[in-house]
Amino acid sequence: MLKGHWMAVDVERTMDNYRDAGNLRARVSVYRYREPRFDPETLALELLPDDLGYVLDVGAGYGRYARRLRAAHPEAVVVAVDKSPGMLAEVPEPAMVADAQAIPYPDGSVDAVLAMHMLYHVPDVAKAVAEFRRVLRPGGTLLVSTNAHTDMTELYDLWDRAVATVPDAVGSTGAATVAHFDSANAPGYLETAFDSVEAFERRGVVAVPEAGPLIDYLRSARSFFACGDDAFAAIVSEVERRLAEHFAAHETFDFQKTAVFYRCR
Ligand SMILES: C[S@@+](CC[C@H](N)C(=O)[O-])C[C@H]1O[C@@H](n2cnc3c(N)ncnc32)[C@H](O)[C@@H]1O
């Protein structure tokens, strides 16, 4: 096995990363430094119809969208669906452990499906999108989100340069995971299954004022690095060293972060 190689789609490592909510929370928390501020749950509410009815939030994670939808639409039934039981542990019922590629719901049985920042983890994206279409009633809405294919290159470059200093490690990037379903290829998958696909893009820059949250972010991705603990510790040390150099000359470490939402009908 290559020491520092970043795995593109590896179900075992993905599920290890999402065995509980800690890693995702560490990543999400860095976006408190995003400018302009962006509240993805609010945009989701704006893009969904008012009469929500029965909703599946697939790949719900720790349930931030499900919670907001339930609060805004107490009359709706919002089911949080995730492959990882540990992610759902803190999500109030109704919640269900299931795979996006085989959703245990009948044809045409739900009014809306959400798949927020999750399709890049699914091996067979086309199959999952076909499942979303199958369970939606005619006229139902699918809301999908992902990253822009140009996102976070500054951060991934930093990781790559650190990986390159660790003997035998291979320089690869976190971009490989998101590239499986990002703004470059998402429309193709979605337009195959839906008549109408509208894109809503929110560009931003994350300007982080200290190294700590960036190191937390790197550590949160540990399971995606196919290397031993010593090699990973060496990668972290090298990133820390480079960040110390960076902050000696700059007030912030900046990286691009664009959210793209797709409303499909
Ligand atoms: C980046 S998190 C996004 C969580 C949430 N949608 C959000 O935006 O906060 C990806 C989630 O997808 C889940 N996931 C990964 N593969 C899945 C699959 N095949 N079926 C269902 N959920 C999956 C993970 O367990 C994780 O909770």
The ligand as an SDF file (V2000), in Angstrom:
LIG
                    3D

 27 29  0  0  0  0  0  0  0  0999 V2000
  -20.0220   15.0070    4.2870 C   0  0  0  0  0  0  0  0  0  0  0  0
  -21.2340   14.1410    5.2340 S   0  0  0  0  0  0  0  0  0  0  0  0
  -22.6640   15.1670    4.9250 C   0  0  0  0  0  0  0  0  0  0  0  0
  -23.6810   15.1130    6.0250 C   0  0  0  0  0  0  0  0  0  0  0  0
  -24.8660   16.0560    5.8740 C   0  0  0  0  0  0  0  0  0  0  0  0
  -25.6170   15.8280    4.6480 N   0  0  0  0  0  0  0  0  0  0  0  0
  -24.4040   17.4930    5.9140 C   0  0  0  0  0  0  0  0  0  0  0  0
  -24.3040   18.1390    4.8670 O   0  0  0  0  0  0  0  0  0  0  0  0
  -24.1160   17.9630    7.0310 O   0  0  0  0  0  0  0  0  0  0  0  0
  -21.5680   12.6740    4.2710 C   0  0  0  0  0  0  0  0  0  0  0  0
  -22.5550   11.7190    4.9520 C   0  0  0  0  0  0  0  0  0  0  0  0
  -22.9410   10.7240    3.9820 O   0  0  0  0  0  0  0  0  0  0  0  0
  -23.0080    9.4640    4.6340 C   0  0  0  0  0  0  0  0  0  0  0  0
  -22.8560    8.4280    3.5880 N   0  0  0  0  0  0  0  0  0  0  0  0
  -21.7350    8.0610    2.9280 C   0  0  0  0  0  0  0  0  0  0  0  0
  -22.0070    7.1050    2.0290 N   0  0  0  0  0  0  0  0  0  0  0  0
  -23.3390    6.8590    2.1020 C   0  0  0  0  0  0  0  0  0  0  0  0
  -24.2310    5.9840    1.4120 C   0  0  0  0  0  0  0  0  0  0  0  0
  -23.7870    5.1630    0.4440 N   0  0  0  0  0  0  0  0  0  0  0  0
  -25.5440    5.9980    1.7360 N   0  0  0  0  0  0  0  0  0  0  0  0
  -26.0020    6.8180    2.7330 C   0  0  0  0  0  0  0  0  0  0  0  0
  -25.2000    7.6660    3.4200 N   0  0  0  0  0  0  0  0  0  0  0  0
  -23.8880    7.6960    3.1180 C   0  0  0  0  0  0  0  0  0  0  0  0
  -21.8860    9.5050    5.6530 C   0  0  0  0  0  0  0  0  0  0  0  0
  -22.0740    8.5350    6.6810 O   0  0  0  0  0  0  0  0  0  0  0  0
  -21.9950   10.9640    6.1350 C   0  0  0  0  0  0  0  0  0  0  0  0
  -22.8640   11.0680    7.2410 O   0  0  0  0  0  0  0  0  0  0  0  0
  1  2  1  0
  2  3  1  0
  2 10  1  0
  3  4  1  0
  4  5  1  0
  5  6  1  0
  5  7  1  0
  7  8  2  0
  7  9  1  0
 10 11  1  0
 11 12  1  0
 11 26  1  0
 12 13  1  0
 13 14  1  0
 13 24  1  0
 14 15  1  0
 14 23  1  0
 15 16  2  0
 16 17  1  0
 17 18  1  0
 17 23  2  0
 18 19  1  0
 18 20  2  0
 20 21  1  0
 21 22  2  0
 22 23  1  0
 24 25  1  0
 24 26  1  0
 26 27  1  0
M  CHG  2   2   1   9  -1
M  END
$$$$
